[in-house]
């Protein structure tokens, strides 16, 4: 993976609530105002009646200096990988729910609504009937990118959403490999490559936000009042009595706002006694015992903040609206078996001398194994890539036939097309590029 980060990246795999890593996680969340969220699950080959089970939840934290002032970790981002296959889910449900709705932590994600739907379904299936239904305050990396490159320039927002890899390439100048995205995340133990992939996916969200935060401060994108300090008040007004303050516009609001924030901080400091508050008094004390956001984050949340809300219809898998007879499992299984057979090598390749070829291997790597083409060319093999960025199956078929190549793919859908003869398509089974090179 060609990823080079300016900050050290600490990765902790959490497999038990009794482990030191879990204690480290709880402390990091309590001292962080910024958390990047991502999730991984085993890919489904076709539409299923249930949502996929989330196997891994990534939490990238950026703790403040108070996290460990005497350690080098004080300015470093920390990524925690929650192994949801090992941890009893009811034991961490409350912690995650508090995190998702904590007003003191800005959550970052990339199209995280889908992840939240799957995550909620996973927890519900393990005895947490409520699951999760919201994340706020939240900011999507897609929104950040649009604010940086379109909104302030007066352009219309693009119809197609850029991928996370494309955004990282443009903003962070790093290549974010996605070759492990479709790996089986339910297998244990996780490989070191999977751990690193999962950690970087969450950590880059914080890196992108940091760039956005700097530009907001420089260009003054964010505006508005915040709960900061008494310095917001004009010093000439400090000697006014209560009547004078209330008669002047805006001054009363600023005074009340400052005093309210001051009172909330006192409540936080006495969290042990929070249960003794009178009935009807709302306390911001949480399971995480978090600290308030700083002024710059508060301004960004006020102007750009979003939230994810799941409706009841989101919590059930969408069924196809097409009418027709329900196919039996036997038919489905036989079709899947045929797809696997198609992916196996069948007969001589088109460059074989017996077929009139020149004897030199020629491949076409589709977008799912595009990186393999570079490796093949490095060892002297003719390997091409599709002419367009998002080729249709027909385009791949035509290019393969005209150039007498073998199409290399991991896309099961592509195998359903019967336009190609069997000796011109091969389904690559390995996930890593080096292993794919050896396989081919």
Residue pairs with C-beta under 8 A, 6 or more apart in sequence:
1 175
1 176
1 177
1 193
1 196
1 197
1 200
2 174
2 175
2 177
3 174
3 175
3 176
3 177
3 200
3 204
4 174
5 174
5 203
5 207
6 207
7 75
7 76
7 77
7 207
8 72
8 73
8 76
8 77
9 76
9 77
9 79
9 199
9 200
9 203
10 73
10 76
10 77
10 78
10 79
11 79
11 81
11 195
11 196
11 199
12 21
12 24
12 25
12 78
12 79
12 80
12 81
13 21
13 81
13 83
13 190
13 195
14 21
14 22
14 25
14 80
14 81
14 82
14 83
14 87
15 21
15 83
15 86
15 87
16 22
16 86
16 87
17 87
17 88
17 91
17 92
21 80
24 78
24 80
25 59
25 80
25 82
26 95
26 288
27 67
28 61
28 63
28 67
28 78
28 80
29 35
29 59
29 61
29 95
29 99
29 105
29 288
29 290
30 288
30 289
30 290
30 291
31 63
31 64
31 66
31 67
31 291
32 61
32 62
32 63
32 64
32 67
32 105
32 290
33 62
33 64
33 104
33 105
33 106
33 290
33 291
33 293
33 294
33 297
34 61
34 62
34 105
34 106
34 108
34 206
34 209
34 297
35 59
35 60
35 61
35 62
35 99
35 105
35 106
35 107
35 108
36 58
36 59
36 60
36 107
36 108
36 109
36 202
36 203
36 204
36 205
36 206
36 209
37 57
37 58
37 59
37 60
37 107
37 108
37 109
37 112
37 115
37 135
37 202
37 205
38 57
38 58
38 60
38 109
38 110
38 112
38 115
38 198
38 201
38 202
38 205
39 54
39 56
39 57
39 58
39 115
39 118
39 119
40 54
40 55
40 56
40 58
40 185
40 198
41 52
41 53
41 54
41 55
41 56
41 118
41 185
41 186
42 52
42 53
42 55
42 184
42 185
42 186
43 52
43 182
43 184
44 52
45 336
45 412
46 332
46 336
47 317
47 320
48 317
49 317
50 121
50 317
51 117
51 118
51 121
51 122
51 317
52 118
53 84
53 118
53 121
53 122
53 125
53 186
54 84
54 115
54 118
54 119
54 122
55 83
55 84
55 85
55 185
55 186
56 81
56 82
56 83
56 84
56 85
56 185
56 190
56 198
57 81
57 82
57 84
57 96
57 119
58 79
58 80
58 81
58 82
58 198
58 199
58 201
58 202
59 79
59 80
59 82
59 99
59 202
60 77
60 78
60 79
60 80
60 199
60 202
60 203
60 205
60 206
61 77
61 78
61 79
61 80
62 77
62 78
62 206
63 73
63 74
63 78
64 74
64 291
65 74
65 75
66 291
67 73
67 74
68 74
77 203
77 206
77 207
79 199
79 202
79 203
81 190
81 195
81 198
81 199
82 92
83 188
83 190
84 122
85 186
85 188
86 188
88 126
89 122
89 123
89 126
89 127
89 128
90 126
90 127
90 128
93 123
93 128
94 287
95 287
95 288
96 132
97 132
98 286
98 287
98 288
99 105
99 107
99 288
100 107
100 132
100 134
100 135
100 136
101 134
101 135
101 136
102 286
102 288
102 290
103 136
103 137
103 284
104 284
104 286
104 290
104 291
104 292
104 293
105 137
105 288
105 290
105 293
106 137
106 138
106 139
106 293
106 297
106 300
106 301
106 305
107 135
107 136
107 137
107 138
107 139
108 138
108 139
108 140
108 141
108 205
108 206
108 208
108 209
109 115
109 135
109 138
109 140
109 141
109 205
110 140
110 141
110 142
110 164
110 205
111 140
111 142
111 161
112 135
112 138
112 140
112 308
113 308
113 310
113 314
116 132
116 135
116 308
116 310
117 310
117 314
117 315
119 131
119 132
120 131
120 132
120 133
120 310
120 315
121 131
121 315
123 131
123 132
124 130
124 131
124 315
131 315
132 310
133 309
133 310
134 307
134 308
134 309
134 310
135 307
135 308
136 305
136 306
136 307
136 308
137 301
137 305
137 306
137 307
138 305
138 306
138 307
138 308
139 209
139 300
139 301
139 304
139 305
139 306
140 306
141 164
141 167
141 205
141 208
141 209
142 161
142 162
142 167
143 304
143 306
144 208
144 209
144 212
144 304
145 162
145 167
145 171
145 208
146 157
146 158
147 212
147 221
147 304
148 171
148 211
148 212
148 215
149 155
150 156
150 157
150 158
151 157
152 219
152 221
162 170
163 178
164 176
164 201
164 204
165 175
165 176
165 177
165 178
167 208
168 174
168 175
168 176
168 204
168 208
169 175
169 176
171 208
171 211
172 204
172 207
172 208
172 211
174 204
176 200
176 201
176 204
177 197
177 371
179 371
179 431
179 432
179 433
180 193
180 194
180 197
180 431
180 432
181 197
182 368
182 410
182 431
183 194
183 431
185 194
190 198
193 432
212 300
213 296
213 297
213 300
215 221
216 222
216 296
216 299
216 300
217 296
221 303
222 296
222 299
222 300
222 302
222 303
222 304
223 299
223 303
224 299
224 302
224 303
225 232
225 254
225 257
226 295
226 298
226 299
226 302
227 257
227 258
227 260
227 261
227 292
227 295
227 298
228 295
228 298
229 258
230 258
232 254
232 258
233 251
233 254
233 255
233 258
234 251
237 244
237 245
237 248
237 251
240 248
240 251
245 251
245 252
245 255
246 252
261 292
264 284
264 292
265 292
267 274
267 277
267 283
267 284
267 285
268 284
268 285
268 289
268 291
268 292
271 285
271 289
274 283
274 285
277 283
293 301
339 412
339 415
339 416
340 427
342 415
342 422
342 425
342 427
343 412
343 415
343 425
343 426
343 427
343 429
344 427
345 423
345 426
346 422
346 423
347 422
347 423
348 354
348 355
348 423
349 357
349 361
349 406
349 423
349 424
350 357
350 362
350 404
350 405
350 406
350 423
350 424
351 357
351 358
351 359
351 360
351 361
351 362
351 404
352 359
353 359
357 404
360 382
361 381
361 382
361 406
362 382
362 383
362 384
362 403
362 404
362 405
362 406
363 373
363 376
363 381
363 382
363 383
363 384
363 405
363 406
363 407
363 408
363 440
364 383
364 384
364 385
364 386
364 396
364 399
364 400
364 403
364 405
364 406
364 407
364 408
365 372
365 373
365 376
365 383
365 384
365 385
365 408
365 409
366 386
366 391
366 396
366 407
366 408
366 409
366 410
366 411
366 414
367 385
367 386
367 389
367 390
367 391
368 409
368 410
368 411
369 408
369 409
369 410
369 428
369 436
370 385
371 433
372 383
372 408
372 428
372 433
372 436
372 437
372 440
373 383
373 384
373 385
374 383
375 433
375 434
375 436
375 437
376 382
376 383
376 437
376 440
377 383
379 437
384 399
384 403
384 405
386 395
386 396
386 399
387 395
387 399
388 395
391 399
393 413
393 414
393 417
394 419
396 407
396 414
397 407
397 417
397 419
397 420
399 405
400 406
400 407
400 420
400 424
400 425
401 420
401 424
405 424
406 423
406 424
406 425
406 426
407 414
407 420
407 424
407 425
407 426
408 426
408 428
408 440
409 415
409 425
409 426
409 427
409 428
410 427
410 428
412 427
414 425
415 425
415 427
426 440
428 436
428 439
428 440
429 439
430 436
430 438
430 439
